[in-house]
Amino acid sequence: MPSSDSSVTRTTTAIPESTAPETPGLRSAVFPPGLTSPKLAAATKKSAYRYYAAFSEQFVRDVLTAVNLGPDQMVLDPWNGSGTTTRVAAQLGIRAYGVDLNPVMAAVAKARLVDFQEAQDAGQFLAELTHRRPPPARWRNDPLRSWLDEYSASLVRSVADRCAGVAGKPRAAINVMALSPRQAYLIAVLFIAVRQLLAPFVASNPTWVRIPRSDRDRIKIDWKTLRAKLLESALLLQADAFRTPVAQSRVRLSLGSSTFLPPDMPQCSFILTSPPYCTRIDYAVATRPELAVLGISREAQHILRRNLLGATTVPGAVNVEAEDLGITARSLLDEIRHHSAKASSTYYFKWLAQYLVAYARSLKQLSQRADPTASMVLVVQDSHYKDVRIDLAGITKDLLAMHGWNLTDAQSFHLPVTMAGVNPGSRQYRTDFSATEQVLFFGRPAQKGTD
């Protein structure tokens, strides 16, 4: 994959010697001088696995190569997303554990572990499957009916059942954790085909897919059209498959929340991740078509949406006094609460408070699951509420310091354009829609241990 977008510029932050790790080994690692930007190149964002917040593979490779993990050490990504961390770890033969609460992302992460031979076998399976139209699989209240007419939804559902190996079984949402990498790959092919079919409903904000208001606006497709999209998508994915077999057995994927990591997860030696940024991008809504392909009901989608870090839905109240959020977060909350813009003290305050509380709990969980000599790389990006800067890097430093982590290295990448400019209303508060993405390396002194 391409390394980084040419529009991204890099700066290095000097860290005082007093904050450097106190013992040699893993925790003394620093970034290579030419560290690749974590941001995906513009051309890469148009690839098969389009995911707004994804890392570049070269960035992950740079970092994992620099830390030089031993054969028994494990890297953890608690916001694994489309699985770039676990994919590159598999290539390098490194033990890896990826966690994500969104089942769509878990399926894509698993699909990205297939090699070229497995991809070709999957393509042959699809060719045989689509040679003759399978019988439609009609579901009552099929979530695909949000965009497709009844017959079209039944065709897609039939293909989904066969790709997942559940045809003829009681109707239920597809369990992505039970899928083999090849089955996940087939489901990913279907994700792409359906996404292409729904192109007329994609809004100016690419993370939002509009739902038609009436039945007459829903898409009608025939078997020939669906078959062509499936075969086209399979060829597209083949280009992303590994050319040689990789260490799939050294990668474990799990559905779970960063605020409560799986209890059976081993202690990790290294954490490489990027939390959802504080930008009000609704990642559940962004994957709504793929959630529908999995057969996840609208009610279950709403529950997922409420539980993802960065959720745009807010509860009636958030108890921020019960959490130790640090001085940077407290100052930010106070500034938002007293902002003159409409709903600042109500909806927006609760949205930000909810994010910060969940983020604090997540970093506490990571600290508890990291061994005493662990190190961590976090990629964070600043953002704005109206004219107020949200310094996520500063908030992160405060929170991790509470759990014995020291900042040992940092590099900043200037992003001249972000999605913040999509909203016309934000232009009355600022004209600069650039941002700074920061790569932060943390270590823990030997005497601190775990929480």
Residue pairs with C-beta under 8 A, 6 or more apart in sequence:
1 40
1 41
1 44
1 47
1 56
1 57
1 58
2 41
2 43
2 44
2 56
2 58
3 36
3 37
3 41
3 56
3 58
3 59
4 36
4 37
4 38
4 39
4 41
4 56
4 58
4 59
4 413
5 37
5 39
5 40
5 41
5 42
6 41
7 42
7 415
7 416
7 417
8 37
8 39
8 413
8 414
8 415
8 437
9 413
9 414
10 35
10 37
10 411
10 412
10 413
10 414
11 411
11 412
11 413
11 414
12 410
12 411
12 412
13 409
13 410
13 411
13 412
13 438
15 407
15 408
15 409
15 410
19 406
19 407
19 408
20 28
20 406
20 408
20 443
21 27
21 28
21 375
21 406
21 408
21 443
21 444
21 445
22 445
22 446
22 447
23 373
23 445
23 446
25 373
26 67
26 68
26 69
26 73
26 269
26 270
26 373
26 374
26 375
27 373
27 374
27 375
27 408
27 443
27 444
28 408
28 443
29 66
29 67
29 68
29 375
29 441
30 66
30 408
30 409
30 441
31 62
31 63
31 66
31 409
31 411
31 439
31 441
32 62
32 65
32 66
35 59
35 62
35 63
35 411
35 439
36 56
36 58
36 59
36 62
37 56
37 59
37 413
37 437
38 55
38 56
38 59
38 274
38 379
38 413
38 437
38 439
39 56
39 413
39 415
39 437
40 54
40 55
40 56
41 56
44 56
45 52
47 240
48 188
48 192
48 233
48 236
48 237
48 239
48 240
49 82
49 108
49 112
49 188
49 240
51 81
51 82
51 105
51 108
52 206
52 207
52 281
52 286
52 419
53 81
53 274
53 276
53 277
53 281
53 283
54 81
54 82
54 84
55 84
55 85
55 274
55 379
56 84
57 84
57 87
57 88
60 84
60 85
60 88
60 89
60 272
61 88
61 91
61 92
63 272
63 377
64 75
64 88
64 89
64 92
64 94
64 272
65 92
67 270
67 375
69 75
69 94
69 95
69 269
69 270
70 269
71 95
72 95
73 94
73 95
73 269
73 270
74 94
74 95
74 96
74 97
74 266
74 267
74 268
74 269
74 270
75 85
75 89
75 94
75 95
75 96
75 97
75 268
75 269
75 270
75 271
75 272
76 96
76 97
76 98
76 99
76 265
76 268
76 270
76 271
76 272
76 273
76 366
76 369
76 370
77 85
77 86
77 96
77 97
77 98
77 99
77 271
77 272
77 273
78 99
78 258
78 261
78 271
78 273
78 362
78 365
78 366
79 99
79 100
79 258
79 273
79 274
79 275
79 276
79 309
80 86
80 98
80 99
80 100
80 105
80 106
80 109
80 253
80 273
81 100
81 105
81 109
81 274
82 105
82 108
82 109
82 112
83 98
83 105
83 108
83 109
83 110
83 112
83 113
83 253
84 112
85 96
85 98
85 272
85 273
86 96
86 97
86 98
86 109
86 112
86 113
86 251
86 253
87 109
87 112
87 113
89 95
89 96
89 250
89 251
90 96
90 113
90 242
90 246
90 247
90 248
90 250
90 251
91 242
91 246
93 246
93 247
93 250
94 247
94 250
95 250
95 251
96 250
96 251
96 252
97 251
97 252
97 253
97 254
97 265
97 266
97 268
98 109
98 251
98 252
98 253
98 254
99 253
99 254
99 255
99 256
99 258
99 261
99 262
99 265
100 106
100 109
100 253
100 255
100 256
101 255
101 256
101 257
101 258
101 304
101 307
101 308
102 283
102 284
102 287
102 291
102 304
102 308
103 176
103 255
103 291
103 294
103 296
104 176
104 191
104 287
104 290
104 291
104 294
105 287
106 176
106 177
106 253
106 254
106 255
107 176
107 179
107 184
107 187
107 188
107 191
107 290
107 294
108 184
108 188
108 191
109 253
110 176
110 179
110 181
110 184
110 253
111 181
111 184
111 185
111 187
111 188
111 237
112 240
113 181
113 242
113 246
113 248
113 251
114 122
114 181
114 182
114 184
114 185
114 241
114 242
115 241
115 242
115 243
115 244
115 245
115 246
116 238
116 241
116 242
116 243
116 244
117 245
118 181
118 182
118 185
118 241
119 185
119 234
119 237
119 238
119 241
120 238
121 182
122 182
122 185
122 186
122 189
122 234
123 231
123 234
123 235
123 238
125 186
126 186
126 189
126 230
126 231
126 234
127 231
129 159
129 162
129 163
130 159
130 227
130 230
130 231
133 155
133 223
133 227
134 158
134 159
134 162
134 167
135 158
136 151
136 154
136 155
136 157
136 158
137 154
137 157
137 158
137 161
137 167
137 171
138 150
138 153
138 154
138 157
139 153
139 154
139 157
139 171
139 295
141 297
141 298
142 153
142 154
142 157
142 292
142 295
143 291
143 292
143 295
143 296
143 297
143 298
143 301
144 152
144 153
144 156
144 157
144 194
144 292
144 293
145 153
145 218
146 211
146 212
146 288
146 292
146 298
147 198
147 201
147 209
147 211
147 212
147 218
147 219
147 289
147 292
148 156
148 197
148 218
148 219
148 220
148 221
149 215
149 218
149 219
149 220
151 220
152 218
152 219
152 220
152 221
152 226
155 221
155 223
155 226
156 190
156 194
156 226
156 293
157 295
158 167
159 190
159 226
159 230
160 174
160 187
160 190
160 293
160 294
160 295
161 167
161 168
161 169
163 183
163 186
163 187
163 189
163 190
164 174
164 179
164 183
164 186
164 187
165 179
165 183
166 172
166 174
171 295
172 295
173 294
173 295
173 296
173 297
173 300
174 187
174 294
174 295
176 184
176 187
176 255
176 294
177 253
177 254
177 255
179 187
181 248
185 237
185 241
187 293
187 294
188 237
189 230
189 233
189 234
189 237
190 230
190 233
190 293
191 289
191 290
191 293
192 233
192 236
192 237
193 226
193 229
193 230
193 232
193 233
194 289
194 290
194 292
194 293
195 289
195 290
196 229
196 232
196 233
197 219
197 221
197 225
197 226
197 229
198 209
198 219
198 289
200 219
201 209
201 210
201 211
201 212
202 208
202 209
202 210
203 209
203 210
204 422
205 419
205 422
207 281
207 282
207 283
207 285
207 286
207 419
208 282
208 285
208 286
209 285
209 286
209 288
209 289
212 218
254 262
254 265
256 262
257 307
258 275
258 309
258 358
258 362
258 365
258 366
259 309
259 358
259 361
259 362
259 365
260 365
261 365
261 366
261 369
265 369
267 369
267 370
267 371
267 374
268 369
268 370
268 371
268 374
269 370
269 371
269 373
269 374
269 375
270 374
270 375
270 376
270 377
271 366
271 370
271 374
271 375
271 376
271 377
271 378
272 376
272 377
273 377
273 378
273 379
274 378
274 379
274 380
275 309
275 359
275 362
275 378
275 380
275 392
276 283
276 308
276 309
276 310
277 310
277 380
277 381
277 383
277 392
278 310
278 352
278 355
278 383
278 390
278 392
279 310
279 381
279 383
279 419
279 420
280 310
280 312
280 351
281 310
281 419
282 305
282 310
282 311
282 312
283 308
283 310
284 291
284 301
284 304
284 305
284 308
284 311
285 305
288 301
291 301
291 304
296 304
302 313
305 311
305 312
305 313
306 313
309 355
309 358
309 359
309 362
310 355
311 351
311 354
311 355
312 351
314 347
314 350
314 351
314 354
315 350
315 354
317 350
318 350
318 353
318 354
318 357
319 357
320 333
320 353
320 356
320 357
323 356
323 357
323 360
323 361
324 360
324 402
325 333
325 356
325 357
325 360
325 395
325 398
325 399
326 395
326 398
326 399
326 401
326 402
327 398
328 391
328 394
328 395
328 397
328 398
329 356
329 360
329 395
329 398
329 399
332 352
332 356
332 388
332 390
332 391
332 395
333 349
333 352
333 353
333 356
335 388
336 344
336 345
336 348
336 349
336 352
336 385
336 388
337 344
337 345
337 349
338 344
338 345
339 345
339 348
339 385
339 386
339 388
341 348
341 386
341 429
344 385
344 386
348 385
352 385
352 390
356 395
359 395
359 399
360 399
363 396
363 399
363 400
363 403
364 399
364 403
364 451
366 376
367 400
367 403
367 404
367 405
367 450
367 451
368 450
368 451
370 376
370 444
370 450
371 450
372 444
372 446
372 448
372 449
372 450
373 444
373 446
374 444
375 408
375 441
375 442
375 443
375 444
376 400
376 405
376 441
376 442
376 443
377 439
377 440
377 441
377 442
378 396
378 439
378 440
378 442
379 437
379 438
379 439
379 440
380 392
380 393
380 396
380 437
380 438
380 440
381 392
381 415
381 435
381 436
381 437
381 438
382 389
382 390
382 391
382 392
382 393
382 435
382 436
382 438
383 389
383 390
383 392
383 420
383 435
384 390
384 420
384 426
384 429
384 430
386 426
386 429
386 430
387 429
387 430
393 410
393 438
393 440
396 440
397 407
397 440
400 407
400 442
403 451
404 444
404 445
404 448
404 449
404 451
405 442
405 443
405 444
406 442
406 443
406 444
406 445
407 440
407 441
407 442
408 441
408 442
408 443
409 440
409 441
410 438
410 439
410 440
410 441
411 438
411 439
412 436
412 437
412 438
412 439
413 436
413 437
413 438
413 439
414 434
414 435
414 436
415 434
415 435
415 436
415 437
416 434
417 433
417 434
418 433
418 434
418 435
420 426
420 433
420 435
421 427
421 433
426 433
